[in-house]
Structure formats: structure tokens, C-alpha cells
Amino acid sequence: MNAFTIKDLENLSGIKAHTIRIWEQRYSFLKPQRTNTNIRYYTNDELKKLLNIALLNKYGYKISHIDRMSGGEIKEKIVSLTQTEAQQDRIVNDLIRQMVDLDTEGFEFTLDNHIVTRGIEKAIIHVIFPFLEKIGVLWVTNHIIPAQEHLASNIIRQKLVMGIENAHSHIKTNKTILLFLPESEHHEIGLLFAHYLLKNRGFKILYMGADTPLDDVAFVVKQKKPDLIYSHLISVPANFNFDKFLHAIGTLSAGIPVILSGQLKSHTKKNLSANIHYKHSFPEILEYISAL
């Protein structure tokens, strides 16, 4: 059994913590336990139940009505949701449940089934990306137990690599984009996601991957002169000097536009160089890519 905090439930379900507390007071479907220090915690079953309730509530069912439903009725109502967005949300919730239960076979089956029926790009944008956002892999780490995250992330990594290998665009550009993660940054999912999107839109990609020394980046920049440099940072060590990194990447880029994304913007007190642009989310990145 896992112990989830109310903040975990908020992140995974999309329901604000204060709303969850109100629901606890008024209805019977959530019964948190408490630690010795009187902090609420929730079980796997309560998380999965809240995911279902949040989904039905999002698509028009009143909480008071849901509270009177049996578990079987809730599942029937969820399956009966016909809106495309609702079906995508249901699949994301299925992935969260399978991740929490360490059900790797079910997790991979759910992903593969959606890829077959909707295609890899739609699966990435409408299912994989929202799932990764919810569990925090794309932007912040440690919202969930690392073992769960690693199992789920490695399956997704395989699907992204497969998508990248099979990506072919009818649109060809003469623009080359260099993708890398700095030394000690090993969270590659966001970079792979960008790799797929860019390749599928006809860009030439120089993919240097994770844990790349800046001297190597400088060498490739000098030799290949890319049109854009992109890096996505999530969780580098505490001794990582972000201001030093910004200065180094600004120098070696020699005026080439640099796009940075992730959660490290707050680590710097300096203004970004004119050629360095920070994007807060992948929708912002997609918008920037579309304008290239």
C-alpha cells in the first residue's frame, strides 16, 4: 500500500486540496487515515476512487449523485462517456492506476491500444503528455514513489523512441535543431518528446541526449551551426550553478537562439541573454515550434 498526501491527490486528480477536504466532510467516499503526527494520508484505493469521481464530476455529474453510486455504477458511467476529451482523460487515469499498482503489462497494453487506434502523435499529445504532467515527470520530480515513476517512464521512453524512429514528415525545412541535457541531468523524457515533435515537423535534429558536457555542445555548435539549441532541465544536483550554465550556453551559442524549459527558471537571479528564451510549458514550446 502506498501513502499519498492530499497534495499528491490534488496533483494526480486535478481537484484542489480544499475541495477534497470539503468532499471528505460532506460525503463518504474518502476516509483518510492519519499519521502519528496527525497528517492525512490516502491509500491506493482512495486515489483510484478519487480519479473516477473527479472524471465524472468534470463531465457533468454532481458529487451528491456520484456519492450515491456503487463502484460498479461509477465504472459503467465512466465507460459510457463519449466525448473525445473524456475518453482521453479516462485513459490517463487508467495509466495512473496501473502505474500505482505496478501493473506494467496493463500500462503497456493501454498505451499500445491507444497508439494503434489514434496514432503515435495523438497518443503523445493527448495521453502521454497529460499523464507525464500529472505525475510530475516533465516538470517536477518526487510526486510519486520513484520505483513507480521509473517503471512507467521507461515504458513511455520506449514508445517515444519508437515514434521518433518511425517519424516521417512530408514537410521539409532547412533548419537544424540541437537537443541536449547538461551534465548530471538524466531526465530525458521531455527532450525525447521535443525530438519527436520536431522531427515529425520536418526539422533536422542533432540529438546529443542526457548528461552532455558543454564542451561537447560547443564543438557540435561550431561544426554544424544549428539554427536553434534546446534544453529541458528538471532536477540537476544542488551544486548545479544555473547562472554559470546560462553564461556558458549564451557564450557558446554565438547568438544562436536557445530555448530552455523546465522548472529551473527560479534558480537564477539574472536576466536571460537576448538569444535565450524560457518556455514555461510544452504548449508554449509547440507554439514556438509552429512559428519557426
C-alpha positions in Angstrom: 0.0 0.0 0.0 1.2 3.5 -0.8 0.5 6.5 1.3 -0.5 9.6 -0.7 -0.7 13.1 0.7 -3.6 15.4 -0.1 -1.2 17.3 -2.3 -0.5 14.1 -4.3 -4.2 13.7 -4.7 -4.5 17.2 -6.0 -1.7 16.8 -8.5 -3.0 13.5 -9.8 -6.7 14.2 -9.9 -6.8 17.9 -10.7 -9.1 18.5 -7.7 -7.9 21.3 -5.4 -6.9 20.2 -1.8 -9.5 22.4 -0.2 -12.3 20.9 -2.4 -11.1 17.4 -1.4 -11.4 18.4 2.3 -14.9 19.6 1.7 -15.8 16.4 0.0 -14.4 14.4 2.9 -16.7 16.4 5.3 -19.8 16.1 3.3 -19.6 12.7 1.6 -18.5 9.2 2.5 -16.3 8.1 -0.4 -13.0 9.4 1.1 -11.8 8.3 4.5 -8.2 9.3 5.0 -6.1 7.9 7.8 -3.7 9.9 9.9 0.0 9.5 10.8 1.2 9.7 14.3 1.8 13.5 13.7 -1.9 13.8 12.6 -1.2 14.3 8.9 -3.7 13.0 6.4 -2.7 10.2 4.1 -4.6 8.2 1.5 -4.4 4.7 0.1 -4.1 3.4 -3.4 -7.8 2.6 -3.4 -8.8 6.1 -2.3 -6.6 7.6 -5.0 -8.2 5.4 -7.7 -11.7 6.2 -6.4 -11.0 9.9 -6.5 -9.7 9.7 -10.1 -13.0 8.2 -11.1 -15.1 10.7 -9.1 -13.1 13.6 -10.5 -13.6 12.4 -14.0 -17.4 12.0 -13.7 -17.7 15.4 -11.9 -15.7 17.1 -14.7 -18.2 15.8 -17.3 -21.4 16.9 -15.6 -22.2 14.5 -12.7 -22.9 16.1 -9.4 -20.9 15.0 -6.4 -24.0 14.3 -4.4 -25.2 12.0 -7.2 -21.8 10.2 -7.5 -21.7 9.6 -3.8 -24.9 7.5 -4.0 -23.5 5.3 -6.8 -21.9 1.9 -6.2 -18.5 1.2 -7.5 -19.9 -0.8 -10.4 -22.2 2.1 -11.4 -19.3 4.6 -11.3 -17.3 2.3 -13.7 -20.4 2.0 -16.0 -20.8 5.8 -16.2 -17.1 6.3 -17.0 -17.2 3.8 -19.8 -20.3 5.5 -21.2 -18.6 8.9 -21.5 -18.5 9.5 -25.2 -16.7 12.9 -25.5 -13.3 12.5 -27.1 -11.7 14.5 -24.3 -13.4 12.4 -21.6 -12.1 9.2 -23.2 -8.6 10.6 -23.2 -8.9 11.6 -19.6 -10.1 8.1 -18.8 -7.1 6.6 -20.4 -4.8 9.0 -18.5 -6.5 7.9 -15.3 -6.1 4.2 -16.3 -2.4 4.8 -16.7 -2.1 6.4 -13.3 -4.0 3.5 -11.7 -1.8 0.9 -13.5 1.4 2.8 -12.5 0.3 3.0 -8.8 -0.4 -0.8 -8.9 2.9 -1.5 -10.7 0.8 -3.2 -13.5 3.4 -2.8 -16.2 1.6 -5.2 -18.6 -1.7 -3.3 -18.3 0.2 0.0 -18.6 1.9 -1.0 -21.8 -1.4 -2.6 -23.2 -3.3 0.6 -22.6 -0.6 2.7 -24.3 -0.3 0.3 -27.3 -4.0 0.1 -27.8 -4.3 3.9 -27.9 -1.3 4.2 -30.3 -2.8 1.7 -32.6 -6.3 3.3 -32.7 -5.2 7.0 -32.6 -1.6 7.1 -33.9 1.6 7.9 -32.1 1.4 11.7 -32.3 -2.1 11.9 -30.9 -1.2 9.4 -28.2 1.8 11.5 -27.3 0.0 14.8 -27.2 -3.4 13.7 -25.8 -2.4 10.8 -23.5 1.3 10.5 -22.8 2.0 14.3 -22.3 -1.0 14.8 -19.9 0.0 11.7 -17.9 3.6 12.9 -17.6 2.4 16.3 -16.5 0.1 14.8 -13.8 2.8 12.6 -12.3 5.3 15.4 -12.5 7.9 13.7 -14.7 8.0 16.6 -17.2 8.4 19.4 -14.7 8.9 18.4 -11.1 10.1 15.1 -9.6 9.2 13.1 -6.4 5.4 13.5 -6.5 5.2 9.7 -6.5 7.3 6.8 -5.4 10.4 6.7 -7.6 10.0 3.0 -8.4 6.6 3.6 -9.9 7.8 6.6 -11.9 10.8 4.7 -13.3 8.7 1.7 -14.5 6.2 4.0 -16.2 8.8 6.4 -17.6 10.8 3.6 -19.2 7.8 2.2 -21.0 7.0 5.6 -22.3 10.6 6.2 -23.3 10.4 3.1 -25.4 7.2 4.4 -27.1 8.8 7.8 -27.8 11.9 6.2 -29.2 9.8 4.0 -31.5 7.8 7.1 -32.5 11.0 9.0 -33.3 12.3 6.2 -35.4 9.1 6.0 -37.4 8.5 9.7 -37.7 8.4 11.0 -41.3 7.3 14.4 -42.3 6.1 15.5 -45.8 7.2 19.0 -44.8 10.9 19.5 -45.0 12.7 22.5 -43.6 16.3 23.6 -43.9 16.5 24.3 -40.2 18.6 22.2 -37.8 17.9 22.0 -34.1 20.4 20.7 -31.4 18.9 19.0 -28.4 20.8 18.2 -25.2 20.7 18.0 -21.4 23.6 19.4 -19.3 25.8 17.2 -17.2 24.1 15.5 -14.3 20.6 15.9 -15.9 19.3 12.5 -16.8 15.6 13.0 -17.1 15.3 12.5 -20.8 11.6 12.2 -21.4 11.0 15.9 -22.1 13.8 16.0 -24.5 12.6 12.9 -26.4 9.1 14.4 -26.5 10.6 17.5 -28.2 12.7 15.3 -30.5 9.6 13.6 -31.8 7.6 16.7 -32.3 10.4 18.5 -34.1 11.3 15.5 -36.4 7.7 15.0 -37.2 7.5 18.6 -38.4 10.4 18.2 -40.8 13.3 19.6 -38.7 16.8 18.1 -38.9 17.8 17.0 -35.4 21.2 16.8 -33.7 20.3 14.8 -30.6 23.1 14.8 -28.0 20.9 13.4 -25.2 21.3 13.4 -21.5 24.4 14.3 -19.3 26.2 16.2 -22.1 29.3 18.3 -21.3 29.1 21.8 -22.6 32.5 21.4 -24.3 30.9 18.8 -26.5 27.9 21.0 -27.2 30.3 23.9 -28.1 32.1 21.5 -30.5 28.9 20.5 -32.3 27.7 24.0 -32.5 30.9 25.2 -34.1 31.0 22.3 -36.6 27.3 22.1 -37.5 26.0 25.6 -36.8 22.4 24.7 -35.8 19.6 27.2 -36.2 18.3 26.5 -32.7 19.5 24.9 -29.4 17.0 23.4 -27.0 17.4 22.0 -23.4 14.8 20.9 -20.9 16.0 20.9 -17.3 14.2 19.2 -14.4 16.4 18.0 -11.5 20.1 18.7 -11.6 22.2 18.4 -8.4 22.1 21.0 -5.7 25.6 22.2 -6.6 24.5 22.9 -10.2 25.2 26.6 -10.9 22.4 27.8 -13.2 23.8 31.3 -13.7 27.1 29.8 -14.7 25.2 27.4 -17.1 23.3 30.4 -18.6 26.5 32.3 -19.1 28.3 29.3 -20.7 25.4 28.4 -23.1 25.0 32.1 -24.0 28.7 32.3 -24.9 29.0 29.0 -26.9 25.7 29.6 -28.8 27.3 32.6 -30.5 23.9 34.3 -31.0 22.0 31.2 -32.0 18.6 31.2 -30.3 18.5 28.9 -27.2 15.2 27.6 -25.8 15.2 26.4 -22.2 12.2 24.8 -20.4 11.6 23.1 -17.1 11.5 24.2 -13.5 14.9 25.9 -13.1 14.0 29.4 -14.1 13.6 30.3 -10.4 17.2 29.3 -9.8 18.6 32.3 -11.5 18.6 35.9 -10.3 19.9 37.2 -13.6 18.1 38.3 -16.7 18.4 36.0 -19.7 20.6 36.9 -22.6 18.8 38.3 -25.6 19.2 35.0 -27.5 18.0 32.8 -24.6 14.3 32.2 -24.3 12.5 30.4 -21.4 9.3 28.4 -22.1 7.1 27.5 -19.1 5.2 24.6 -20.7 5.2 22.3 -23.7 2.2 24.2 -25.2 4.5 27.3 -25.3 7.2 25.2 -26.9 4.7 23.9 -29.5 3.6 27.4 -30.3 7.3 28.5 -30.7 8.0 25.5 -33.0 5.0 26.3 -35.1 6.3 29.8 -35.7 9.7 28.6 -36.9 
